[in-house]
Each structure stands twice: as C-alpha cells, then as structure tokens.
C-alpha cells in the first residue's frame, strides 16, 4: 500500500542524501559526497538511476544542497568561504557568493581563525535561504569560536541581507520547522554541556533557548519539536569516556526539563530524528554496527509502531521524506 511519504536513507558515512525539497514537481534526488569525494551526484527518483556527478572543488568538503529549480542549486562547503551556486544537472558553476559582501557588520561576522565560516545546513524560508555557519577553528581540532551564526540570503538578489548570531555555539542539527517556528540544536564544546536548543519565530526573531544541554543531560546530537508541549532530542552521554552512549529523551517546552527516556541502547548509535507531520510519526536513525536500522514512533503516544527497527543494511547517516 502506498503512503503519502516514503523514506530514503543514505547509508555511506560521507554521503548525505537530499531531494530538491524546495522545488515542487522535481523527480530527481541529489547526493552530497563529502570530504575526499567532494561532489554532487544526482539521479532519477523513480528509476533510481544515477544521471550524473559533478565536482564542487577538491577537498572543499560539501555539506548540503538546496535545489530551487531545475537549473539552480546552492551548495555549502565546509572548507570554503563562499556559497556555490550551480546548475544541479549540468554541474556548471553559476556564481560563488561571498556572504559578507553586502553586510554592514562584516568585521563582526567574518570568518574565524582558519579563514572559513564553516557553512553547513540550509533551509528555504519564504524568499530567503537560511545558511548555518558553525564558525569552528578547524585548525585547532574543530573547536567552536566565540559565536555561531545564520546567514540570511535573499534568493532574488543572491546576497546576504542579514546575519543572526545564535544564543550558543556549534549548531549541529538541521534547521527544524514546527508550524511557523524554527529550531536548531547547538552543541557548544563537546563534553561540557554548554549548548541548548534555540527557537525562532517566523520573522527569524529569537525566542531564546527552549532547553539546555544541562537540562537534557548530554551533548545535543539532534532534536525536533512534536507539539506545543513537548520536544525530543538525541543526546550523547560521557562522550569522551569508554562508556559513551546516546539516548533519546522527551522534554517539556514549558521548562525544558526531561520527562522520559524513550530509547537507551547503551551504545553510541542513535544519530538522527525525522518527523513526518502528515502521518504524525517520527523516525530515529540507529547506526548500531551489528544491527543498524530505523525506529518508527507515534508522535502522539510516543510508542514504537513496530517491535523491531527497520533493517536498512548499513548504518543510516541521513534520512529525508519524499512525497
């Protein structure tokens, strides 16, 4: 029986799978091949046939792709100070965008000590493209600098109009959407419980932290908002010890406190959360080396819909919903 959505999971460690989520009518998928491969692969979503593969710069370490139409896509690269705009089908470079060219606060928003702002996830929001800048000192072991930010790019002008500084450092999750709000998980320095989850309204005004790593009890790996009352998060415990593990916890939006632990595999394996608001369920990627798979939960009851996780063969790295 066909459902409104199906899941695609990318199984290789350095690949992230995306469909052009913001271009309705497109029937192609796009794969970001990260450091060492440094290219974009695309193919037919129906036949699953690979159509092409395009380099985005040697050792540039691409992180995300947003396809806005059949001829235009934006690519973020960890080892580049510019946003790449390209034709996703032909691979032709349309332009490289300097995010700080037209921003008054250029000095305050400039790159950190390694010269790169560490562009990662993107999300289209109206006529804007939100671009996450981790701002890590990659030459010092990828430690966060004094601030992390989101660049707001006008899709009509291809220029950054504003830069928002986040409440904490080191954004590690995608920009999550819940109704008209946005949320992002900020991990800070690993092992120090100095991060949190920040919420924004539809105008990209910060609503502050809805919870902190101290309340969650671990370093944030991923997060999602399920309702006006509760959210979920994957957190890492004892990250630098031999007893390190991940847990899936439920927290209250009213005070950010954990109310229950849904999953505790005892290993460092839980990796990503994906919410399907249409079917009112959510998925949990489990990268257990011996038995990898995807758990499926009800967003209402928080109960697993199946006794066993869905076997995907290899450890799942990233999931998306495909209409």
Secondary structure, DSSP 8 states (H G I E B T S, - for coil): ---S-EEEEE-STTEEEEE-TTSTT--EEEEEE-TTT-EEEEEETTT--EEEEEE--TT--EEEEEEEETTEEEEEETT-SEEEEE-TTT--EEEEEETTTT-TTHHHHS--TTS---EEEEEEETTEEEEEE--EEGGGTSEE-S--EEEEEETTTTEEEEEEE-SSS-B-S--EEETTEEEEEE--STTS---EEEEE-TT--EEEEEEEHHHHTSEEEEEEE-SSSEEEEEEEESTTSTT-EEEEEEEETTT--EEEEEE--SSS-EEEEEEETTTTEEEEEE--SSS-EEEEEETTT--BSSSS-B--SS---EEEEE-
